[in-house]
Amino acid sequence: MTLTACLLHEFAVLVLPAHGVTLVVSGVDRQVMLGWTRAAGCVVAGTLPLVALSAGQSGQVAWIGFPDPMQLLGLAALALVGVWCARRLPLGGRGAFPLPALALPMLLLPGLLLLLFSPVKPLFVDRYILYSTIGFALLLGAGLDRARLPWPFTGREDELGLVRRALTAGRHGIVVTGPVGCGKTRLVTEAVRGTDCARAAGTPETREIPFAAFAHLLPERVTLHRAVQLLSGVRLLLVDDAHLLDDASAALVHQLAVHGRTRLLVVATDGAPVPGAISRLWTGELLPRLALEPLPAEETAPLLAAGAGGPLEPLTANRLHRLCQGDLRLLRDLLGALRDGGLLTRVDGTDERAWRGPVPVTATVRDRIAPALDRIAPDERETLHRLAFAEPLPLPMDAVDLGILERLEYDALIRIDDHGAVHLAHPLLGAALRATAGRLRARRLAGTPDRCDAALAAEQAALLRRIEQADVRPLATPVGEWLAAEGASVPAGYAAVRARFARLRGELREAAAWAREGLRGAADDPSCRAELALAAAQSGDVTAAGDAEPSGAAALWAAAARGDLDRALAAVDADRAYGADRAYDADRAYDSAYDAVRLGAPEYATGRLRGVFAEHADALARADGPALDRVAERLQERGFLLFAAEAHAQAVRAHRDPRAARTSRTRAVALARRCQSARTPALSGLALGELTARQRQIVTLAAAGLSNRQIAEQLTLSVRTVGNHLYSAYARLGAGDRAALPWLVEQPA
């Protein structure tokens, strides 16, 4: 490719030095460097005849003079902007090449080399090196992408509506409280956006200065009575960090609430000392109080995607949520450190990014853990470091001095569980203490590599026991999660069980992530490969599901993902499902017969199921909508969210009452949204309306891109019959043509 470009224009050879600098800066190994040197030599050799020919025609470029000041100024401007953008990008990280190392030499070297040669023979013309602007475009685009734009507002729609209603006519306002960093200020900012609102805020430094928070709204010397008169004309007043107000400002806010002429939007932090005048706003029922809870993990996904520049792998997203415990400011700071440090790597075969390894100790992280890091007593610091290096395992109480534990517990630095084990109170404490410990202390306190084996085996046994009991409600598994987060090797057997547990819960992306963790250390493990294929197939990923073994549950669901339900049910009928990993799946609470129920064919499961799974098959066989809804509720109680969503979806068609069908559909959609992009035949039926089974099958195949003839050959139908079915389906779905089918099939809502 480079040789072709050089033959079209010999100055394209100047890109070779830029590529060489990229390789040197990136620290590639010797073999790669030798390969590039040979390739570059071939390009130069291939270009030499053209250079010799051009040298004989040098008179044609005699018009070129030394670059004028405007040309030099333009080149310098591009270089300065490119360097500025490069400084904002990570220089390291795992990947082929860091972007600055690739783009900056391409931007700078071709023009610089021509300029250096110009005193000998002026040859600098900007269009000769127009290709170098590719480097500028890469740097500028990446620099703009990394600009710190506001995160999207998400997950607080109900609270936002409540705050806005409290500020309408006839209302006096509202008090919003919540823990540090939970999004209180962002919520009230969204609520007053576009309104004429006066603002005030408390600060720690001005708590002793009267009316300090309202200094910009009041004259220099003012009494409380006069201040109330002056602010009574304000229609809407936002008071942020009200727990930090001085006493005079707090009294002013209280009096404004008593008078009721000014609508008040007051924000305070839970757990901090609050002036009595502020707390009496809600205890005295002057204003209603909205207590915010930390944003749940599923609601932080848009924030994480915005901060990371793309979706995060579930294990990484869960880890960030555990570390930050709902503190969105800390979450943003930590995610920014991961991006800037190049610690987010792309997961092969997906558009997700993952993070493994130690926690970066940023300034915000240090502020949060300062009480632990600043402990003066040597025995307390030693105890904290012992707990940090023992993670993910706790320490027994009798292994530590009781007096020290009492002091640490009083300062909320540790917690004691019901079994008498000692844990650090905040997940960040252990990571930060390990990162800031000296090398000798770390060597002394670090445990042996096999110290987690027994605890990991106990977690695996507990997960299997819960699966056998048909109960997949959330179960604490800190050891496995810690090992995966730190980048340690996770045994394939444990990873496969974790993947299966997550898949049964409907957490398909998390199941795939655990399966990949197991394959990282055992690339050919059949259990992990089967779980990865199952997660892909039940997510509707036909390509990834196609890599499954020719038999087993993975092949069954791969056929279902392709829309070939006949082949999927044939596998059930032959009872070959799960056969490839029979030892791994021994004594399961349900078998391939339940897959037939999920695919809408309960007749294949007669006499082969027990418990709630048998009830599901029976209700579906009787087309009993209310019974299917009851089964769905029982499945949901046991943690089978995907199965519950499918049961509700099947109830939609079984109900004779349209209102009951709408309720079932709403519940099915709500559960499907919690199942991490699940796309099974039952859920596809939510969007496919009142189609017949054959119409749904044909529409699914058409949505996958098959032509009418291909569908006819696969289903042993005539092309005209396929066309008639599609025409009827278009009319029922309100679709104009095939282009709308993929969207209809993929959307659960």
Residue pairs with C-beta under 8 A, 6 or more apart in sequence:
2 12
2 13
2 15
2 16
2 39
2 43
3 42
3 43
3 46
3 47
5 12
5 15
5 131
6 12
6 13
6 43
6 46
6 47
6 50
7 46
7 47
7 50
9 128
10 47
10 50
10 51
10 54
11 110
11 114
11 123
11 128
11 129
12 131
13 43
13 44
13 47
14 109
14 110
14 113
14 114
14 129
15 106
15 110
15 131
15 132
16 40
16 43
16 44
17 105
17 109
17 113
18 105
18 106
18 108
18 109
18 110
18 132
18 135
19 36
19 40
19 105
20 36
20 40
21 101
21 105
21 109
22 97
22 101
22 102
22 105
22 106
23 32
23 33
23 36
24 33
25 98
25 101
25 105
26 97
26 98
26 101
58 121
61 123
64 122
64 123
64 124
64 125
65 122
66 118
66 119
66 122
66 124
67 75
67 115
67 118
67 122
67 124
71 124
71 126
74 126
75 111
75 115
75 126
78 107
78 133
78 136
79 107
79 108
81 136
81 139
81 140
82 103
82 104
82 107
82 108
82 135
82 136
82 139
82 140
83 104
84 143
85 139
85 140
85 142
85 143
86 99
86 100
86 103
86 104
86 139
86 143
88 143
88 146
89 98
89 99
89 100
89 139
89 142
89 143
89 146
90 98
90 339
90 340
90 341
90 342
91 98
91 100
91 101
91 342
92 98
92 341
92 342
93 341
93 342
93 343
93 344
93 345
94 342
94 345
95 342
95 345
95 346
98 342
99 138
99 139
99 142
100 139
102 135
102 138
103 134
103 135
103 136
103 138
103 139
103 142
104 135
104 139
105 135
106 131
106 132
106 134
106 135
107 132
107 133
107 135
107 136
107 139
108 132
108 135
109 132
110 129
110 131
110 132
111 124
111 126
111 129
111 132
114 123
114 124
114 128
114 129
115 124
117 123
118 124
145 309
146 339
148 336
151 303
151 306
151 307
151 328
151 332
152 302
152 303
152 306
153 160
153 186
153 190
154 299
154 300
154 302
154 303
155 295
155 296
155 299
155 300
155 302
156 183
156 187
156 190
156 292
156 295
159 187
159 290
159 292
160 187
160 190
160 191
162 174
162 290
163 174
163 176
163 187
163 188
163 191
163 265
163 290
164 191
165 171
166 173
166 174
166 265
166 288
167 173
167 174
167 191
167 192
167 195
167 236
167 263
167 265
171 263
172 257
172 260
172 263
172 264
172 286
172 287
173 257
173 262
173 263
173 264
173 265
173 266
173 287
174 264
174 265
174 266
174 287
174 288
174 289
174 290
175 242
175 264
175 266
175 267
175 268
175 281
175 282
175 287
175 288
175 289
175 290
176 184
176 187
176 188
176 265
176 266
176 267
176 268
176 289
176 290
176 292
177 184
177 267
177 268
177 269
177 270
177 289
177 290
177 291
177 292
178 184
178 269
178 270
178 291
178 292
178 293
178 294
179 269
179 270
179 271
179 292
179 294
179 326
179 327
180 269
180 271
180 327
180 329
181 324
181 326
181 327
181 328
181 329
181 330
181 331
182 292
182 293
182 294
182 295
182 326
182 327
182 328
183 292
183 295
183 328
184 267
184 269
184 292
185 240
185 267
186 328
187 292
188 238
188 240
188 265
188 267
191 265
192 236
192 238
192 265
195 236
196 235
196 236
197 236
197 237
197 238
197 265
198 217
198 231
198 234
198 236
198 237
198 238
199 237
199 238
199 239
199 240
200 213
200 214
200 216
200 217
200 237
200 238
200 239
200 240
200 249
201 213
201 239
201 240
201 241
201 244
202 213
202 239
202 240
202 241
202 242
202 243
202 244
202 245
202 246
202 249
203 212
203 213
203 241
203 244
204 244
206 212
206 213
206 246
207 244
207 245
207 246
208 246
209 246
210 246
210 247
210 248
210 249
211 218
211 222
211 227
211 246
211 248
211 249
211 252
212 246
212 249
213 239
213 245
213 246
213 249
214 227
214 231
214 249
214 252
217 230
217 231
217 234
218 227
218 230
218 231
219 230
222 230
224 248
224 251
224 252
224 255
227 252
228 252
228 255
228 256
228 259
231 237
231 252
231 256
231 262
232 256
232 259
232 261
232 262
233 261
234 262
235 262
235 263
236 262
236 263
236 265
237 256
237 262
237 263
237 264
237 265
238 265
238 267
239 245
239 253
239 264
239 265
239 266
239 267
240 267
241 267
241 268
241 269
242 250
242 253
242 266
242 267
242 268
242 274
242 275
242 278
243 268
243 269
243 272
243 273
243 274
243 275
243 278
244 272
245 253
245 275
245 278
247 275
247 277
250 275
250 276
250 277
250 278
251 277
253 264
253 266
253 277
253 278
253 281
254 277
254 278
254 280
254 281
254 286
256 262
256 264
257 264
257 281
257 286
257 287
258 286
264 281
264 287
266 278
266 281
266 287
268 274
268 278
270 291
280 286
281 287
281 289
282 288
282 289
293 326
294 325
294 326
294 327
295 303
295 326
295 328
297 317
297 318
297 321
298 674
300 317
300 320
300 321
300 328
300 331
301 311
301 312
301 317
303 328
303 331
303 332
304 311
304 312
304 317
304 320
304 331
304 335
305 311
305 312
307 331
307 332
307 335
307 336
307 339
308 335
308 338
308 339
308 344
308 353
309 339
309 353
310 351
310 352
310 353
311 351
311 352
311 353
312 320
312 344
312 352
312 353
312 354
312 355
313 347
313 350
313 352
313 353
313 354
313 509
313 513
314 507
314 509
314 510
314 513
314 676
315 354
315 481
315 484
315 485
315 510
315 513
315 514
315 517
316 344
316 353
316 354
316 355
318 481
318 510
319 355
319 481
319 485
320 331
320 334
320 335
320 355
321 331
322 427
322 481
323 330
323 334
323 359
323 427
323 428
323 431
324 330
324 331
324 334
325 426
325 427
327 368
329 364
330 364
330 365
330 368
333 362
333 363
333 364
333 365
334 359
334 360
334 362
334 364
334 365
337 343
337 360
337 362
338 344
338 355
338 360
341 360
343 355
343 357
343 360
344 353
344 354
344 355
345 353
345 354
345 355
346 352
346 353
346 354
347 353
347 354
347 513
347 516
349 544
352 509
354 513
356 484
356 485
356 486
356 487
357 486
357 487
358 431
358 434
358 435
358 486
359 365
359 428
359 431
359 432
359 435
361 431
361 432
361 435
361 436
365 428
365 432
366 373
366 432
368 426
368 428
369 426
369 428
369 429
369 432
369 433
371 411
371 413
372 384
372 413
372 429
372 432
372 433
373 432
373 433
373 436
375 381
375 384
377 407
379 401
379 404
380 404
380 407
380 408
383 400
383 401
383 404
383 405
383 408
384 408
384 413
384 424
384 429
384 433
385 433
385 437
385 441
385 445
386 395
386 400
386 445
387 394
387 395
387 414
387 422
387 423
387 424
387 430
388 424
388 429
388 430
388 431
388 433
388 434
388 437
388 445
389 434
389 437
389 442
389 445
389 446
389 447
390 447
391 424
391 430
391 482
392 452
392 455
392 478
392 479
392 481
392 482
392 483
393 451
393 452
393 455
393 479
394 417
394 421
394 422
394 423
395 421
395 422
396 420
396 421
396 422
397 405
397 416
397 420
397 421
397 422
400 422
405 414
405 416
405 422
408 414
409 415
409 416
412 425
413 424
413 425
413 429
414 422
414 423
414 424
414 425
415 422
415 423
415 424
415 425
416 422
416 423
417 423
424 430
424 433
434 442
437 445
452 479
452 483
455 479
456 479
456 480
456 483
456 491
456 494
459 477
459 479
459 480
459 494
460 480
460 493
460 494
460 497
462 475
462 477
463 475
463 477
463 497
463 498
463 501
464 497
466 472
466 473
466 475
466 501
467 497
467 500
467 501
467 504
467 588
467 589
468 587
468 588
468 589
469 589
470 589
470 590
470 611
470 612
470 613
470 638
470 640
471 638
471 639
472 501
472 504
472 505
472 638
472 639
472 640
473 638
473 639
474 639
475 501
477 498
480 490
480 494
480 498
483 489
483 490
484 490
484 514
484 517
489 520
489 521
490 517
490 518
490 520
490 521
491 518
491 521
492 518
492 519
492 521
492 522
492 525
492 527
492 528
493 518
493 527
494 518
495 514
495 515
495 517
495 518
495 519
495 528
496 514
496 515
496 518
496 525
496 527
496 528
496 530
496 531
496 584
498 514
498 517
499 511
499 512
499 514
499 515
499 518
499 528
499 531
499 532
499 535
500 511
500 531
502 508
502 510
502 511
502 514
503 511
503 531
503 534
503 535
503 538
504 639
504 640
504 642
504 643
505 639
505 640
505 641
505 642
506 640
506 641
506 642
506 643
506 645
506 671
506 674
506 675
506 676
506 678
507 675
507 676
508 535
508 538
508 539
508 642
508 675
508 676
508 677
508 678
509 535
509 539
509 676
509 677
510 676
511 531
511 534
511 535
512 531
512 532
512 535
512 536
512 539
514 531
515 528
515 529
515 531
515 532
515 535
516 528
516 532
518 525
518 527
518 528
519 525
519 528
519 529
519 532
522 528
526 549
526 580
526 581
526 584
527 581
527 584
529 548
529 549
530 548
530 549
530 552
530 553
530 554
530 580
530 581
530 584
532 544
533 544
533 545
533 547
533 548
533 549
533 554
533 557
533 558
534 548
534 553
534 554
534 557
536 544
536 545
536 547
536 561
537 544
537 545
537 548
537 554
537 557
537 558
537 560
537 561
538 557
538 561
538 642
538 678
538 679
538 680
539 676
539 677
539 678
539 679
540 561
540 677
540 679
540 680
540 746
541 561
542 558
542 561
542 562
542 704
545 554
545 557
545 558
545 561
545 562
546 558
548 554
548 555
548 557
548 558
549 555
549 580
551 571
551 576
551 577
551 579
551 580
552 576
552 577
552 578
552 579
552 580
552 581
553 577
553 578
553 592
553 595
554 580
555 571
555 577
556 568
556 571
556 572
556 577
556 592
556 595
557 568
557 595
559 565
559 567
559 568
559 571
560 568
560 599
560 680
560 681
561 679
562 701
562 704
563 697
563 700
563 701
563 703
563 704
564 701
564 714
565 599
565 600
565 681
565 697
566 715
568 595
568 599
569 596
569 599
569 601
569 604
571 577
571 592
572 592
572 593
572 595
572 596
572 599
572 601
572 604
573 604
575 592
576 592
577 591
577 592
577 595
578 585
578 588
578 591
578 592
589 610
589 611
589 613
590 609
590 610
590 613
591 608
591 609
593 604
593 605
593 608
593 609
593 617
594 605
594 609
594 613
594 616
594 617
596 602
596 603
596 604
596 605
597 604
597 605
597 609
597 613
597 616
597 617
597 620
598 643
598 646
598 680
598 681
598 682
599 681
599 682
600 620
600 650
600 681
600 682
600 693
602 616
602 617
602 618
602 620
602 621
603 621
605 613
605 614
605 617
606 617
609 616
609 617
612 631
612 634
612 635
612 638
615 627
615 631
615 634
616 628
616 631
616 635
616 643
616 647
618 627
619 627
619 628
619 630
619 631
619 647
619 654
620 628
620 650
620 654
623 653
623 654
624 654
625 651
625 652
625 654
625 655
625 656
625 657
625 660
625 661
625 664
626 651
626 655
626 660
628 647
628 648
628 650
628 651
628 654
628 664
629 647
629 648
629 651
629 660
629 663
629 664
629 667
631 647
632 643
632 644
632 645
632 647
632 648
632 651
632 664
632 667
632 668
632 671
633 644
635 641
635 643
635 644
635 647
636 644
636 671
641 671
641 674
641 675
642 671
642 672
642 675
642 678
642 680
644 671
645 667
645 668
645 671
645 672
645 675
645 678
645 682
645 683
645 748
646 668
646 680
646 682
646 683
648 664
648 665
648 667
648 668
648 671
649 664
649 665
649 668
649 672
649 682
649 683
649 685
649 686
650 682
650 685
651 660
651 661
651 664
651 668
652 661
652 664
652 665
652 668
652 685
652 686
653 661
653 685
653 690
655 661
655 664
665 686
668 683
668 686
668 748
669 686
669 748
669 749
672 678
672 683
672 686
672 748
672 749
673 748
673 749
678 748
679 745
679 746
679 748
681 696
681 700
683 748
684 696
684 700
684 745
685 691
685 696
686 748
686 749
687 744
687 745
687 746
687 747
687 748
687 749
688 695
688 696
688 699
688 729
688 733
688 744
688 745
689 732
689 733
690 732
691 699
691 729
691 732
691 733
694 725
695 725
695 728
695 729
695 732
697 715
698 711
698 715
698 722
698 725
698 726
698 729
699 726
699 729
699 733
699 741
699 744
699 745
700 745
701 710
701 711
701 714
701 715
702 708
702 711
702 726
702 738
702 741
703 738
703 741
703 742
703 744
703 745
703 746
704 742
706 714
708 719
708 722
708 723
708 726
709 719
711 717
711 722
712 718
712 719
712 721
712 722
715 722
726 738
729 735
730 736
730 737
733 740
733 744
735 741
735 744
